[in-house]
């Protein structure tokens, strides 16, 4: 797999995906995620879904067209070679795809004309929309990216189900990169367990476990469970593939367990424990624990700098489940430096002088012993031209960070939500984009700066599944309110979001399980989408605002 950037974690030899890696695959097959979530396609085998995806991929470049419409030419032999199956079985699959309305075909003299139909037929407005794709339409759908290199001879012994799991895990890895799910060496991991993987793949739990073990045997997947935390899964770059399939299949069940157990233990010793020995975050946690300074006390001190941080968020930074932002690290460094007793504790635990600690983004203490962070600098008025320029640069920096958080929020909407309709997602995207572009937002009770908006986005993303729960609840509240304009509805939702965040920390720290969310959906959520908005709003193209 080719990467645009090859910056890797410390000492891993480029084996793992790191936070700075490009997640662009040079060549890939697009597999529609809807094929795995729509009940209409639940009986299709993975081979059938892969066959349709190969057809669809060729359809995007077809130049063939007749009186019926665009079509492709794809020999059964070519499909069979790519999927390592027989031509007879591909013919059977082709008939299955026709039966469920995904394709049609006409027999020719030497080849078949294959017409590709939309897999979103249940959502179409007309027969033509149901049948054919149109120019640029494919860009809006959601796909798994299946690396084309997996069709090569090198990977022929790896089962197709394992190859698909690799593509699905890569999709999860991209979301993890967007949310900074990295370890101390900046290696990306994902945390979605078997239950989530069942939903995304339409595989059974046993099937997932069976074919996931092939990836582990071939050195493409490792797992590690930190104490009292969720399992972490590390996907390995395809260049590191080891063809151990035959050896693994000829082991007894006990031998397979022992073999995989040793690989996971070696991974833990080589890459996890080694990196933790130099972990500043672990040292910080132990320093404040020995100084008898609670997480709540640190959060209260941090609030005086103009930033927002929850006790739960700080705990995640300390235990390594979330990467610590540079501004939080700088605050902890300044706190250690400002107190001689804490400085001594740091020296005793680390063996290093406290002055060796440094931060790239934030300065250390001022002469008055106060913490000066970027958000504070925005409110300092100074007539000196250099200071004014510095102030402008800092403001621009914060606005860029707001846009980055907004981008993560939109990635969450596009990839992590289960129950929001496309109309709801488009509306919320409009709200988030509008908030990211504004330097200040004034509500009835407060004025919010760019720094405040950044903190709100950051905190909301930490809610995980609870965020969708509350977004749906707020959407239900405004559905039947008559607004005079689309902008009025957008601004009302913004004010609601900001006010709830400001007035109740418990609200955005709430955790909602998948089961609780499902119960709420069953009893409260009316999945009616845009038709519940006012007439002035429901037909608006939000992206044109």
Secondary structure, DSSP 4 states (H G I P E B T S, - for coil): ---S-----TTSTT-B-BTTS----SSEEEEETHHHH-GGGTTS-HHHHHHHHHHHHHHTT--EE-SS-EEB---HHHHHHHHTS-HHHHHHHHHHHHHTTSEEEEE-SSSEEEEE--TTGGG-SSHHHHH---TTGGGGS-EEEEEGGGGSGGGTTS-HHHHHHHHHHHHHHHHHHHTT-B-TT-BB-B---HHHHHHHH---HHHHHHHHHHHHHTTSEEEEE-TTS-EEEEEB-GGG----HHHHHTS-HHHHHHHHHHHHHHHIIIIIHHHHTT-HHHHHHHHHHHTT--HHHHHHHHHTTT----HHHHHHHHHTSSPPPHHHHHHHHHHHHH-HHHHHHHHHHHSS-GGG---SSS----TT-----HHHHTT-----HHHHHHHHHHHHHHHHHHHHHHHHHHHHHHHT-SS--HHHHHHHHHHHHHHHH-SEEE-SS-EEEHHHHHHHHHHHHTTTHHHHHHHHHHHHHHTT---SSHHHHHHHHHHHHHHHHHH-HHHHH----HHHHHHHHHHH----GGGGS-HHHHT--GGG-
